[in-house]
Amino acid sequence: MKNQSPYSLWQELGNPKYALAPMVDINDLPFRILCRKYNTHLTFTQMYNITTFINDKNIRLKILNDINSSLDNPCIIQFCGHDPELLLKSAQIVQSHTKCIDLNLGCPQNIAKRGHYGSFLLDHPDEVYKILGYIINNKINISCKIRLYENVDKTYDFVKKIEEIGIKFLTVHGRTKLQKGENVGKCNWDAIKVIKKITNIPIIANGGIGTWEDIDKCFEYTGCDCVMSGEKMIEDPTFFSRKKYDIDDICLEYLDIWNKYENNIEVNMSGIRGHMFKWFYTGCKAEPKFNQKIALVKNLKEACDVAKEMKEFRKNWNLDDKFGWYKRYFNKKNNNENKNDINNNNKDNVDNNDDIKFSIGIQEK
């Protein structure tokens, strides 16, 4: 184990370059399948709480049903929590479904503060070291997803320590836990660049990835092994293909995947409506009646009917005009003023608020 290459697992995962961020109420199996079809190399499940996973049999079975290695591989299962025993039990249950589990150390929401997990667990690094050491000593592959400390030098010390303990790879969201929602601000690619230089494990760069040009800039500037996108992928699951597709057609394709597998996985109408609100954001602004139509959708057939109606409504629209949800928080003045600053390439966006729950296009804390 000690002599194993730090990139051995990464190579088993296929040396991925493009990753889908873990996002609550977003990353259902059909959505992950859709993203993978359009050149996403590595997917993550949404964040699962280990206490609920172990203690609630119905939820656990539902989660296990959503994880399908034959349809979505490689996929990393992300857990949150602070109990080493519960995390180990969770990892042992899912280890036949995935090559690695991921510990969420990035969620900035109040629910994470109350539950003592996510970015708030970073305030107790010794506890994190204990958790990771326990999992790794039990021969479980584990990675981490972190946010930055306010004191960025503390981040570097923390990263070196968890690398030494034995994590397999690291995802770095280049923002602090205070940078969220409308206060998200710029992504610190400089910090990611330093982390890549001081470590010998694969590094996934997360944050500020909103255009195809951003992908190339991030690779070049940070030296990362892989780029991860969240909110841009919510709006456009085909993003990593670097091609333009009609999002109305993509929505229908997503619903077709649900139709194909509805007998195998529990249909999540709340999640489906959430996706539709985001994909049809500009259509709903242009014709508000669609807001109610989507809100009242109760099954896949009704969802398909509304999606077809929206496609007809927007049949003469330019493809670019059908997008708008991702840029809803952009400060256009600042964005233009800072367009040449590599770490302000998406000033004031909310790219990859990975651990925020979305409902009808609105953040819930």
Short mmCIF file of the C-alpha atoms (twelve columns), coordinates in Angstrom:
data_MODEL
# 
_entry.id   MODEL 
# 
loop_
_atom_site.group_PDB 
_atom_site.id 
_atom_site.type_symbol 
_atom_site.label_atom_id 
_atom_site.label_alt_id 
_atom_site.label_comp_id 
_atom_site.label_asym_id 
_atom_site.label_seq_id 
_atom_site.Cartn_x 
_atom_site.Cartn_y 
_atom_site.Cartn_z 
_atom_site.pdbx_PDB_model_num 
ATOM 1   C CA . MET A 1   0.000   0.000  0.000   1 
ATOM 2   C CA . LYS A 2   2.764   2.410  0.957   1 
ATOM 3   C CA . ASN A 3   4.637   1.731  -2.284  1 
ATOM 4   C CA . GLN A 4   1.548   2.144  -4.440  1 
ATOM 5   C CA . SER A 5   1.670   5.000  -6.925  1 
ATOM 6   C CA . PRO A 6   -0.399  8.014  -5.824  1 
ATOM 7   C CA . TYR A 7   -1.986  7.885  -9.280  1 
ATOM 8   C CA . SER A 8   -2.868  4.178  -9.316  1 
ATOM 9   C CA . LEU A 9   -6.545  4.664  -8.443  1 
ATOM 10  C CA . TRP A 10  -6.765  7.715  -10.687 1 
ATOM 11  C CA . GLN A 11  -5.586  5.564  -13.577 1 
ATOM 12  C CA . GLU A 12  -8.233  2.958  -12.704 1 
ATOM 13  C CA . LEU A 13  -10.781 5.771  -12.976 1 
ATOM 14  C CA . GLY A 14  -9.533  6.443  -16.502 1 
ATOM 15  C CA . ASN A 15  -7.469  9.607  -15.823 1 
ATOM 16  C CA . PRO A 16  -10.613 11.767 -15.958 1 
ATOM 17  C CA . LYS A 17  -10.392 15.367 -17.141 1 
ATOM 18  C CA . TYR A 18  -13.983 16.512 -16.617 1 
ATOM 19  C CA . ALA A 19  -15.989 15.930 -13.437 1 
ATOM 20  C CA . LEU A 20  -19.562 16.601 -12.374 1 
ATOM 21  C CA . ALA A 21  -19.752 18.169 -8.914  1 
ATOM 22  C CA . PRO A 22  -21.782 16.502 -6.148  1 
ATOM 23  C CA . MET A 23  -25.037 18.462 -5.788  1 
ATOM 24  C CA . VAL A 24  -27.998 17.811 -3.521  1 
ATOM 25  C CA . ASP A 25  -31.290 17.121 -5.333  1 
ATOM 26  C CA . ILE A 26  -29.503 17.426 -8.666  1 
ATOM 27  C CA . ASN A 27  -27.323 14.362 -9.223  1 
ATOM 28  C CA . ASP A 28  -29.938 11.675 -9.753  1 
ATOM 29  C CA . LEU A 29  -28.889 8.704  -11.852 1 
ATOM 30  C CA . PRO A 30  -30.591 9.860  -15.103 1 
ATOM 31  C CA . PHE A 31  -28.874 13.260 -14.805 1 
ATOM 32  C CA . ARG A 32  -25.488 11.601 -14.273 1 
ATOM 33  C CA . ILE A 33  -26.107 9.303  -17.246 1 
ATOM 34  C CA . LEU A 34  -27.004 12.341 -19.349 1 
ATOM 35  C CA . CYS A 35  -23.871 14.245 -18.327 1 
ATOM 36  C CA . ARG A 36  -21.690 11.206 -18.981 1 
ATOM 37  C CA . LYS A 37  -23.083 10.867 -22.507 1 
ATOM 38  C CA . TYR A 38  -21.856 14.405 -23.230 1 
ATOM 39  C CA . ASN A 39  -18.235 13.865 -22.206 1 
ATOM 40  C CA . THR A 40  -18.304 14.053 -18.416 1 
ATOM 41  C CA . HIS A 41  -15.637 11.544 -17.389 1 
ATOM 42  C CA . LEU A 42  -16.200 11.340 -13.628 1 
ATOM 43  C CA . THR A 43  -19.439 11.783 -11.721 1 
ATOM 44  C CA . PHE A 44  -20.217 12.169 -8.028  1 
ATOM 45  C CA . THR A 45  -23.442 11.321 -6.295  1 
ATOM 46  C CA . GLN A 46  -25.099 13.985 -4.247  1 
ATOM 47  C CA . MET A 47  -23.954 14.285 -0.633  1 
ATOM 48  C CA . TYR A 48  -25.406 11.574 1.616   1 
ATOM 49  C CA . ASN A 49  -25.519 11.912 5.402   1 
ATOM 50  C CA . ILE A 50  -23.968 8.816  7.012   1 
ATOM 51  C CA . THR A 51  -26.305 8.909  10.029  1 
ATOM 52  C CA . THR A 52  -29.387 8.808  7.820   1 
ATOM 53  C CA . PHE A 53  -27.797 6.283  5.478   1 
ATOM 54  C CA . ILE A 54  -27.120 3.808  8.288   1 
ATOM 55  C CA . ASN A 55  -30.204 4.393  10.432  1 
ATOM 56  C CA . ASP A 56  -32.936 4.673  7.802   1 
ATOM 57  C CA . LYS A 57  -33.278 1.444  5.832   1 
ATOM 58  C CA . ASN A 58  -35.740 2.870  3.288   1 
ATOM 59  C CA . ILE A 59  -33.487 5.797  2.431   1 
ATOM 60  C CA . ARG A 60  -30.464 3.514  2.289   1 
ATOM 61  C CA . LEU A 61  -32.201 1.188  -0.184  1 
ATOM 62  C CA . LYS A 62  -33.298 4.165  -2.255  1 
ATOM 63  C CA . ILE A 63  -29.724 5.456  -2.387  1 
ATOM 64  C CA . LEU A 64  -28.308 2.058  -3.290  1 
ATOM 65  C CA . ASN A 65  -30.907 1.783  -6.036  1 
ATOM 66  C CA . ASP A 66  -29.736 5.110  -7.453  1 
ATOM 67  C CA . ILE A 67  -26.126 3.922  -7.641  1 
ATOM 68  C CA . ASN A 68  -25.693 1.792  -10.735 1 
ATOM 69  C CA . SER A 69  -22.105 1.047  -11.705 1 
ATOM 70  C CA . SER A 70  -23.133 -0.512 -15.016 1 
ATOM 71  C CA . LEU A 71  -24.863 2.695  -16.158 1 
ATOM 72  C CA . ASP A 72  -22.683 5.301  -14.452 1 
ATOM 73  C CA . ASN A 73  -19.037 4.383  -14.071 1 
ATOM 74  C CA . PRO A 74  -16.794 5.683  -12.639 1 
ATOM 75  C CA . CYS A 75  -18.977 7.363  -10.040 1 
ATOM 76  C CA . ILE A 76  -17.757 8.472  -6.617  1 
ATOM 77  C CA . ILE A 77  -20.182 8.240  -3.689  1 
ATOM 78  C CA . GLN A 78  -19.977 11.274 -1.432  1 
ATOM 79  C CA . PHE A 79  -20.753 11.108 2.274   1 
ATOM 80  C CA . CYS A 80  -20.899 13.735 5.003   1 
ATOM 81  C CA . GLY A 81  -20.639 13.283 8.749   1 
ATOM 82  C CA . HIS A 82  -18.138 13.099 11.578  1 
ATOM 83  C CA . ASP A 83  -18.542 9.616  13.087  1 
ATOM 84  C CA . PRO A 84  -15.682 7.330  11.928  1 
ATOM 85  C CA . GLU A 85  -17.632 4.130  12.667  1 
ATOM 86  C CA . LEU A 86  -20.704 5.232  10.716  1 
ATOM 87  C CA . LEU A 87  -18.548 6.372  7.816   1 
ATOM 88  C CA . LEU A 88  -16.753 3.027  7.759   1 
ATOM 89  C CA . LYS A 89  -20.050 1.120  7.821   1 
ATOM 90  C CA . SER A 90  -21.378 3.311  5.000   1 
ATOM 91  C CA . ALA A 91  -18.225 2.786  2.952   1 
ATOM 92  C CA . GLN A 92  -18.337 -0.973 3.425   1 
ATOM 93  C CA . ILE A 93  -21.962 -1.095 2.259   1 
ATOM 94  C CA . VAL A 94  -21.242 0.787  -0.988  1 
ATOM 95  C CA . GLN A 95  -17.755 -0.474 -1.774  1 
ATOM 96  C CA . SER A 96  -19.062 -2.921 -4.393  1 
ATOM 97  C CA . HIS A 97  -20.685 0.033  -6.188  1 
ATOM 98  C CA . THR A 98  -17.697 2.369  -6.359  1 
ATOM 99  C CA . LYS A 99  -13.915 2.434  -6.360  1 
ATOM 100 C CA . CYS A 100 -13.790 5.272  -3.840  1 
ATOM 101 C CA . ILE A 101 -15.887 7.265  -1.410  1 
ATOM 102 C CA . ASP A 102 -15.561 11.019 -0.960  1 
ATOM 103 C CA . LEU A 103 -15.755 12.908 2.333   1 
ATOM 104 C CA . ASN A 104 -17.545 16.238 2.038   1 
ATOM 105 C CA . LEU A 105 -15.528 18.983 3.714   1 
ATOM 106 C CA . GLY A 106 -17.002 21.755 1.612   1 
ATOM 107 C CA . CYS A 107 -20.689 22.253 2.416   1 
ATOM 108 C CA . PRO A 108 -21.049 25.850 3.694   1 
ATOM 109 C CA . GLN A 109 -24.721 25.738 4.681   1 
ATOM 110 C CA . ASN A 110 -26.199 26.103 8.159   1 
ATOM 111 C CA . ILE A 111 -27.427 22.513 8.108   1 
ATOM 112 C CA . ALA A 112 -23.779 21.441 7.888   1 
ATOM 113 C CA . LYS A 113 -22.927 23.650 10.852  1 
ATOM 114 C CA . ARG A 114 -25.710 22.086 12.905  1 
ATOM 115 C CA . GLY A 115 -24.676 18.586 11.846  1 
ATOM 116 C CA . HIS A 116 -20.960 19.195 12.383  1 
ATOM 117 C CA . TYR A 117 -19.873 18.249 8.882   1 
ATOM 118 C CA . GLY A 118 -18.880 19.824 5.564   1 
ATOM 119 C CA . SER A 119 -16.714 22.949 5.685   1 
ATOM 120 C CA . PHE A 120 -17.425 23.324 9.401   1 
ATOM 121 C CA . LEU A 121 -15.565 20.095 10.092  1 
ATOM 122 C CA . LEU A 122 -12.482 21.865 8.722   1 
ATOM 123 C CA . ASP A 123 -12.553 23.946 11.903  1 
ATOM 124 C CA . HIS A 124 -11.548 20.745 13.696  1 
ATOM 125 C CA . PRO A 125 -8.666  19.382 11.585  1 
ATOM 126 C CA . ASP A 126 -7.517  16.848 14.186  1 
ATOM 127 C CA . GLU A 127 -10.965 15.279 14.024  1 
ATOM 128 C CA . VAL A 128 -10.704 15.076 10.231  1 
ATOM 129 C CA . TYR A 129 -7.281  13.432 10.487  1 
ATOM 130 C CA . LYS A 130 -8.718  10.834 12.874  1 
ATOM 131 C CA . ILE A 131 -11.651 10.068 10.575  1 
ATOM 132 C CA . LEU A 132 -9.484  9.704  7.485   1 
ATOM 133 C CA . GLY A 133 -6.878  7.618  9.274   1 
ATOM 134 C CA . TYR A 134 -9.529  5.248  10.557  1 
ATOM 135 C CA . ILE A 135 -11.065 4.746  7.115   1 
ATOM 136 C CA . ILE A 136 -7.725  4.307  5.356   1 
ATOM 137 C CA . ASN A 137 -6.452  1.867  8.003   1 
ATOM 138 C CA . ASN A 138 -9.513  -0.233 7.179   1 
ATOM 139 C CA . LYS A 139 -8.409  -0.449 3.533   1 
ATOM 140 C CA . ILE A 140 -11.089 1.856  2.126   1 
ATOM 141 C CA . ASN A 141 -10.232 4.239  -0.711  1 
ATOM 142 C CA . ILE A 142 -11.255 7.763  0.219   1 
ATOM 143 C CA . SER A 143 -10.934 11.224 -1.318  1 
ATOM 144 C CA . CYS A 144 -11.935 14.624 0.030   1 
ATOM 145 C CA . LYS A 145 -13.613 17.741 -1.267  1 
ATOM 146 C CA . ILE A 146 -12.612 20.879 0.595   1 
ATOM 147 C CA . ARG A 147 -13.067 24.619 0.642   1 
ATOM 148 C CA . LEU A 148 -10.303 27.036 1.533   1 
ATOM 149 C CA . TYR A 149 -9.569  28.331 5.008   1 
ATOM 150 C CA . GLU A 150 -9.722  32.110 5.388   1 
ATOM 151 C CA . ASN A 151 -6.000  31.859 6.099   1 
ATOM 152 C CA . VAL A 152 -4.948  30.140 2.898   1 
ATOM 153 C CA . ASP A 153 -1.631  28.988 4.398   1 
ATOM 154 C CA . LYS A 154 -3.648  26.889 6.826   1 
ATOM 155 C CA . THR A 155 -5.206  25.203 3.798   1 
ATOM 156 C CA . TYR A 156 -1.773  24.217 2.521   1 
ATOM 157 C CA . ASP A 157 -0.806  22.675 5.863   1 
ATOM 158 C CA . PHE A 158 -4.102  20.800 6.026   1 
ATOM 159 C CA . VAL A 159 -3.744  19.462 2.484   1 
ATOM 160 C CA . LYS A 160 -0.232  18.178 3.104   1 
ATOM 161 C CA . LYS A 161 -1.422  16.387 6.224   1 
ATOM 162 C CA . ILE A 162 -4.360  14.595 4.609   1 
ATOM 163 C CA . GLU A 163 -2.139  13.616 1.687   1 
ATOM 164 C CA . GLU A 164 0.296   12.104 4.183   1 
ATOM 165 C CA . ILE A 165 -2.544  10.198 5.861   1 
ATOM 166 C CA . GLY A 166 -3.338  8.588  2.507   1 
ATOM 167 C CA . ILE A 167 -6.295  10.114 0.640   1 
ATOM 168 C CA . LYS A 168 -6.437  9.061  -2.998  1 
ATOM 169 C CA . PHE A 169 -7.208  12.429 -4.572  1 
ATOM 170 C CA . LEU A 170 -8.458  15.859 -3.598  1 
ATOM 171 C CA . THR A 171 -11.089 18.225 -4.962  1 
ATOM 172 C CA . VAL A 172 -10.450 21.873 -4.092  1 
ATOM 173 C CA . HIS A 173 -13.272 24.383 -4.312  1 
ATOM 174 C CA . GLY A 174 -11.296 27.601 -4.469  1 
ATOM 175 C CA . ARG A 175 -13.574 29.565 -2.148  1 
ATOM 176 C CA . THR A 176 -14.122 29.800 1.598   1 
ATOM 177 C CA . LYS A 177 -17.294 28.762 3.405   1 
ATOM 178 C CA . LEU A 178 -18.308 32.434 3.599   1 
ATOM 179 C CA . GLN A 179 -18.323 32.717 -0.194  1 
ATOM 180 C CA . LYS A 180 -21.758 31.416 -1.059  1 
ATOM 181 C CA . GLY A 181 -25.016 32.555 -2.657  1 
ATOM 182 C CA . GLU A 182 -24.901 36.152 -3.847  1 
ATOM 183 C CA . ASN A 183 -21.653 36.650 -1.909  1 
ATOM 184 C CA . VAL A 184 -19.839 33.919 -3.767  1 
ATOM 185 C CA . GLY A 185 -17.169 36.235 -5.228  1 
ATOM 186 C CA . LYS A 186 -14.160 35.121 -7.202  1 
ATOM 187 C CA . CYS A 187 -12.616 31.676 -7.166  1 
ATOM 188 C CA . ASN A 188 -9.034  31.519 -5.926  1 
ATOM 189 C CA . TRP A 189 -7.216  29.618 -8.638  1 
ATOM 190 C CA . ASP A 190 -3.901  30.785 -7.178  1 
ATOM 191 C CA . ALA A 191 -4.537  28.634 -4.106  1 
ATOM 192 C CA . ILE A 192 -5.392  25.627 -6.278  1 
ATOM 193 C CA . LYS A 193 -2.188  26.195 -8.224  1 
ATOM 194 C CA . VAL A 194 -0.121  26.121 -5.021  1 
ATOM 195 C CA . ILE A 195 -1.911  23.011 -3.765  1 
ATOM 196 C CA . LYS A 196 -1.140  21.231 -7.017  1 
ATOM 197 C CA . LYS A 197 2.538   22.150 -6.666  1 
ATOM 198 C CA . ILE A 198 2.925   20.976 -3.062  1 
ATOM 199 C CA . THR A 199 1.107   17.646 -3.458  1 
ATOM 200 C CA . ASN A 200 1.727   14.433 -5.376  1 
ATOM 201 C CA . ILE A 201 -1.861  13.231 -5.633  1 
ATOM 202 C CA . PRO A 202 -4.436  14.051 -8.330  1 
ATOM 203 C CA . ILE A 203 -6.083  17.442 -7.828  1 
ATOM 204 C CA . ILE A 204 -9.533  18.376 -9.135  1 
ATOM 205 C CA . ALA A 205 -10.058 22.133 -9.519  1 
ATOM 206 C CA . ASN A 206 -13.544 23.344 -8.688  1 
ATOM 207 C CA . GLY A 207 -15.057 26.810 -9.062  1 
ATOM 208 C CA . GLY A 208 -15.111 29.472 -11.755 1 
ATOM 209 C CA . ILE A 209 -15.722 27.004 -14.599 1 
ATOM 210 C CA . GLY A 210 -18.483 28.581 -16.646 1 
ATOM 211 C CA . THR A 211 -17.222 28.666 -20.244 1 
ATOM 212 C CA . TRP A 212 -15.215 26.418 -22.516 1 
ATOM 213 C CA . GLU A 213 -12.388 28.952 -22.303 1 
ATOM 214 C CA . ASP A 214 -12.448 28.641 -18.504 1 
ATOM 215 C CA . ILE A 215 -11.726 24.933 -18.804 1 
ATOM 216 C CA . ASP A 216 -8.525  25.550 -20.758 1 
ATOM 217 C CA . LYS A 217 -7.481  28.479 -18.576 1 
ATOM 218 C CA . CYS A 218 -7.955  26.470 -15.409 1 
ATOM 219 C CA . PHE A 219 -5.884  23.544 -16.665 1 
ATOM 220 C CA . GLU A 220 -3.123  25.850 -17.839 1 
ATOM 221 C CA . TYR A 221 -3.072  28.148 -14.806 1 
ATOM 222 C CA . THR A 222 -3.494  25.657 -11.956 1 
ATOM 223 C CA . GLY A 223 -1.862  22.578 -13.472 1 
ATOM 224 C CA . CYS A 224 -4.781  20.529 -12.107 1 
ATOM 225 C CA . ASP A 225 -5.502  16.986 -13.241 1 
ATOM 226 C CA . CYS A 226 -9.228  17.510 -13.709 1 
ATOM 227 C CA . VAL A 227 -11.750 20.339 -13.712 1 
ATOM 228 C CA . MET A 228 -15.099 20.082 -11.966 1 
ATOM 229 C CA . SER A 229 -18.203 22.105 -12.722 1 
ATOM 230 C CA . GLY A 230 -21.459 22.279 -10.846 1 
ATOM 231 C CA . GLU A 231 -23.937 25.038 -11.576 1 
ATOM 232 C CA . LYS A 232 -22.920 25.360 -15.208 1 
ATOM 233 C CA . MET A 233 -23.574 21.638 -15.559 1 
ATOM 234 C CA . ILE A 234 -26.995 22.066 -13.963 1 
ATOM 235 C CA . GLU A 235 -27.902 24.558 -16.665 1 
ATOM 236 C CA . ASP A 236 -26.144 22.692 -19.462 1 
ATOM 237 C CA . PRO A 237 -25.401 18.968 -18.953 1 
ATOM 238 C CA . THR A 238 -23.646 18.968 -22.358 1 
ATOM 239 C CA . PHE A 239 -21.104 21.585 -21.229 1 
ATOM 240 C CA . PHE A 240 -18.041 19.326 -21.329 1 
ATOM 241 C CA . SER A 241 -18.791 18.275 -24.906 1 
ATOM 242 C CA . ARG A 242 -17.834 21.807 -25.976 1 
ATOM 243 C CA . LYS A 243 -20.669 21.764 -28.474 1 
ATOM 244 C CA . LYS A 244 -23.956 23.656 -28.598 1 
ATOM 245 C CA . TYR A 245 -27.127 21.658 -28.160 1 
ATOM 246 C CA . ASP A 246 -30.749 22.726 -27.873 1 
ATOM 247 C CA . ILE A 247 -31.523 22.540 -24.136 1 
ATOM 248 C CA . ASP A 248 -35.177 21.828 -24.960 1 
ATOM 249 C CA . ASP A 249 -34.057 18.632 -26.698 1 
ATOM 250 C CA . ILE A 250 -31.717 17.823 -23.813 1 
ATOM 251 C CA . CYS A 251 -34.588 18.100 -21.340 1 
ATOM 252 C CA . LEU A 252 -36.627 15.639 -23.380 1 
ATOM 253 C CA . GLU A 253 -33.609 13.326 -23.522 1 
ATOM 254 C CA . TYR A 254 -33.324 13.482 -19.724 1 
ATOM 255 C CA . LEU A 255 -36.998 12.577 -19.387 1 
ATOM 256 C CA . ASP A 256 -36.513 9.731  -21.864 1 
ATOM 257 C CA . ILE A 257 -33.806 8.308  -19.585 1 
ATOM 258 C CA . TRP A 258 -36.239 8.434  -16.677 1 
ATOM 259 C CA . ASN A 259 -38.843 6.673  -18.804 1 
ATOM 260 C CA . LYS A 260 -36.330 3.985  -19.712 1 
ATOM 261 C CA . TYR A 261 -35.371 3.204  -16.142 1 
ATOM 262 C CA . GLU A 262 -38.495 4.149  -14.166 1 
ATOM 263 C CA . ASN A 263 -39.152 0.506  -13.325 1 
ATOM 264 C CA . ASN A 264 -35.691 0.222  -11.783 1 
ATOM 265 C CA . ILE A 265 -35.355 3.483  -9.867  1 
ATOM 266 C CA . GLU A 266 -37.850 5.528  -7.899  1 
ATOM 267 C CA . VAL A 267 -39.000 8.525  -9.934  1 
ATOM 268 C CA . ASN A 268 -38.084 11.786 -8.207  1 
ATOM 269 C CA . MET A 269 -40.627 14.298 -9.498  1 
ATOM 270 C CA . SER A 270 -39.341 17.058 -7.206  1 
ATOM 271 C CA . GLY A 271 -35.880 16.727 -8.733  1 
ATOM 272 C CA . ILE A 272 -37.309 16.557 -12.253 1 
ATOM 273 C CA . ARG A 273 -39.303 19.751 -11.714 1 
ATOM 274 C CA . GLY A 274 -36.174 21.398 -10.326 1 
ATOM 275 C CA . HIS A 275 -34.221 20.576 -13.475 1 
ATOM 276 C CA . MET A 276 -37.039 21.819 -15.696 1 
ATOM 277 C CA . PHE A 277 -37.230 25.166 -13.909 1 
ATOM 278 C CA . LYS A 278 -33.534 25.719 -14.537 1 
ATOM 279 C CA . TRP A 279 -33.501 24.540 -18.145 1 
ATOM 280 C CA . PHE A 280 -36.598 26.589 -18.948 1 
ATOM 281 C CA . TYR A 281 -35.551 29.629 -16.910 1 
ATOM 282 C CA . THR A 282 -35.709 32.147 -19.771 1 
ATOM 283 C CA . GLY A 283 -38.842 30.558 -21.214 1 
ATOM 284 C CA . CYS A 284 -40.595 30.952 -17.856 1 
ATOM 285 C CA . LYS A 285 -39.532 34.590 -17.684 1 
ATOM 286 C CA . ALA A 286 -40.881 35.185 -21.180 1 
ATOM 287 C CA . GLU A 287 -44.132 33.312 -20.513 1 
ATOM 288 C CA . PRO A 288 -44.849 33.071 -16.741 1 
ATOM 289 C CA . LYS A 289 -47.632 30.515 -17.195 1 
ATOM 290 C CA . PHE A 290 -44.911 27.876 -17.591 1 
ATOM 291 C CA . ASN A 291 -43.923 28.355 -13.951 1 
ATOM 292 C CA . GLN A 292 -47.262 26.987 -12.818 1 
ATOM 293 C CA . LYS A 293 -47.300 24.296 -15.479 1 
ATOM 294 C CA . ILE A 294 -43.964 22.933 -14.269 1 
ATOM 295 C CA . ALA A 295 -44.930 23.267 -10.605 1 
ATOM 296 C CA . LEU A 296 -48.048 21.160 -11.178 1 
ATOM 297 C CA . VAL A 297 -46.303 18.337 -13.033 1 
ATOM 298 C CA . LYS A 298 -47.054 15.066 -11.193 1 
ATOM 299 C CA . ASN A 299 -45.631 12.337 -13.443 1 
ATOM 300 C CA . LEU A 300 -43.268 11.740 -16.350 1 
ATOM 301 C CA . LYS A 301 -45.968 12.019 -19.006 1 
ATOM 302 C CA . GLU A 302 -47.031 15.440 -17.753 1 
ATOM 303 C CA . ALA A 303 -43.380 16.508 -17.584 1 
ATOM 304 C CA . CYS A 304 -42.860 15.435 -21.204 1 
ATOM 305 C CA . ASP A 305 -45.998 17.294 -22.298 1 
ATOM 306 C CA . VAL A 306 -44.788 20.542 -20.701 1 
ATOM 307 C CA . ALA A 307 -41.285 20.063 -22.136 1 
ATOM 308 C CA . LYS A 308 -42.716 19.599 -25.630 1 
ATOM 309 C CA . GLU A 309 -44.886 22.682 -25.174 1 
ATOM 310 C CA . MET A 310 -41.835 24.706 -24.144 1 
ATOM 311 C CA . LYS A 311 -39.896 23.395 -27.142 1 
ATOM 312 C CA . GLU A 312 -42.684 24.571 -29.441 1 
ATOM 313 C CA . PHE A 313 -42.851 27.937 -27.669 1 
ATOM 314 C CA . ARG A 314 -39.102 28.496 -28.141 1 
ATOM 315 C CA . LYS A 315 -38.763 26.886 -31.578 1 
ATOM 316 C CA . ASN A 316 -37.574 30.117 -33.201 1 
ATOM 317 C CA . TRP A 317 -35.242 31.176 -30.385 1 
ATOM 318 C CA . ASN A 318 -31.478 31.249 -30.752 1 
ATOM 319 C CA . LEU A 319 -29.873 28.459 -28.739 1 
ATOM 320 C CA . ASP A 320 -27.934 30.910 -26.553 1 
ATOM 321 C CA . ASP A 321 -31.131 32.770 -25.633 1 
ATOM 322 C CA . LYS A 322 -32.527 29.630 -24.037 1 
ATOM 323 C CA . PHE A 323 -29.908 29.820 -21.282 1 
ATOM 324 C CA . GLY A 324 -29.946 32.263 -18.384 1 
ATOM 325 C CA . TRP A 325 -30.245 30.517 -15.037 1 
ATOM 326 C CA . TYR A 326 -26.476 30.172 -14.508 1 
ATOM 327 C CA . LYS A 327 -25.893 33.897 -14.944 1 
ATOM 328 C CA . ARG A 328 -28.726 35.009 -12.692 1 
ATOM 329 C CA . TYR A 329 -26.327 36.452 -10.079 1 
ATOM 330 C CA . PHE A 330 -23.686 37.875 -12.411 1 
ATOM 331 C CA . ASN A 331 -22.575 41.431 -11.781 1 
ATOM 332 C CA . LYS A 332 -22.170 42.412 -15.414 1 
ATOM 333 C CA . LYS A 333 -20.233 45.578 -14.688 1 
ATOM 334 C CA . ASN A 334 -17.675 43.790 -12.542 1 
ATOM 335 C CA . ASN A 335 -17.581 40.852 -14.899 1 
ATOM 336 C CA . ASN A 336 -16.625 43.095 -17.802 1 
ATOM 337 C CA . GLU A 337 -14.110 45.068 -15.764 1 
ATOM 338 C CA . ASN A 338 -12.394 41.914 -14.567 1 
ATOM 339 C CA . LYS A 339 -12.631 39.770 -17.681 1 
ATOM 340 C CA . ASN A 340 -8.846  39.744 -18.066 1 
ATOM 341 C CA . ASP A 341 -8.235  38.612 -14.483 1 
ATOM 342 C CA . ILE A 342 -7.839  34.846 -14.551 1 
ATOM 343 C CA . ASN A 343 -9.250  34.487 -11.052 1 
ATOM 344 C CA . ASN A 344 -12.223 36.726 -11.834 1 
ATOM 345 C CA . ASN A 345 -13.243 34.969 -15.007 1 
ATOM 346 C CA . ASN A 346 -16.725 34.543 -13.602 1 
ATOM 347 C CA . LYS A 347 -16.987 37.353 -11.089 1 
ATOM 348 C CA . ASP A 348 -19.901 36.963 -8.695  1 
ATOM 349 C CA . ASN A 349 -21.151 33.777 -10.254 1 
ATOM 350 C CA . VAL A 350 -22.349 30.909 -8.146  1 
ATOM 351 C CA . ASP A 351 -20.562 28.207 -10.056 1 
ATOM 352 C CA . ASN A 352 -20.794 24.947 -8.202  1 
ATOM 353 C CA . ASN A 353 -22.486 25.804 -4.967  1 
ATOM 354 C CA . ASP A 354 -22.134 22.067 -4.791  1 
ATOM 355 C CA . ASP A 355 -23.790 21.389 -1.477  1 
ATOM 356 C CA . ILE A 356 -26.761 23.748 -1.742  1 
ATOM 357 C CA . LYS A 357 -30.248 22.356 -2.158  1 
ATOM 358 C CA . PHE A 358 -32.158 23.862 -5.060  1 
ATOM 359 C CA . SER A 359 -35.905 24.035 -5.399  1 
ATOM 360 C CA . ILE A 360 -37.599 25.781 -8.294  1 
ATOM 361 C CA . GLY A 361 -34.356 27.555 -9.108  1 
ATOM 362 C CA . ILE A 362 -34.030 29.094 -5.658  1 
ATOM 363 C CA . GLN A 363 -31.382 28.251 -3.104  1 
ATOM 364 C CA . GLU A 364 -32.496 26.786 0.187   1 
ATOM 365 C CA . LYS A 365 -30.123 27.004 3.119   1 
# 
